[in-house]
Amino acid sequence: MTWITIARQSQAGAEWVATDPAQPIELYKQKYDQGMGAMAQRRKRNSYGFELLYEENKKPHKIRQDHLRWNKASASPAYYNSNRASEKRTWGGTIKGRGKYHD
């Protein structure tokens, strides 16, 4: 398998410009999330820019876990409500993160 250059960046923080306009960068991001390929970034040797590289993976493909995906799935509101630290109480009856004598 070989790495192909899918996009270039003129300097750090600039927008990525696709090398082939017929193949948008989003297509490669979706393939990456599905486990069909790997992506990497490398610095250009003769300038200050960067290159975005893509390589096809061998089969069978494994879908990447949520924390490794390029386009992460949004969490449900139930997840956020269950993790609200201000409403969790400890055994002493105090709110978590606050001292016993604080008002």
Residue pairs with C-beta under 8 A, 6 or more apart in sequence:
1 55
1 56
1 57
1 58
2 55
3 40
3 53
3 54
3 55
4 53
4 54
4 55
5 19
5 51
5 52
5 53
6 18
6 19
6 20
6 23
6 25
6 28
6 52
6 53
6 54
7 16
7 17
7 18
7 19
7 25
7 51
7 52
8 16
8 17
8 19
8 44
8 49
8 50
8 51
8 52
9 15
9 16
9 17
9 49
9 50
9 51
9 52
10 17
10 47
10 48
10 49
11 48
11 49
12 48
12 50
14 49
16 25
16 52
18 24
18 25
25 52
28 37
28 39
28 54
29 39
29 70
29 71
30 71
31 37
31 54
32 38
32 39
32 54
32 64
32 69
32 70
33 63
33 64
33 69
33 70
33 71
34 61
34 63
34 64
35 57
35 61
35 62
35 63
35 64
36 56
36 57
36 61
37 54
37 55
37 56
37 57
38 54
38 55
38 57
39 52
39 53
39 54
39 55
39 70
40 52
40 53
40 55
41 50
41 51
41 52
41 53
42 50
42 51
42 53
43 49
43 50
43 51
44 50
44 51
66 72
66 73
85 96
85 97
86 95
86 96
86 97
87 95
88 95
88 96
89 95
89 96
90 96
92 100
94 100
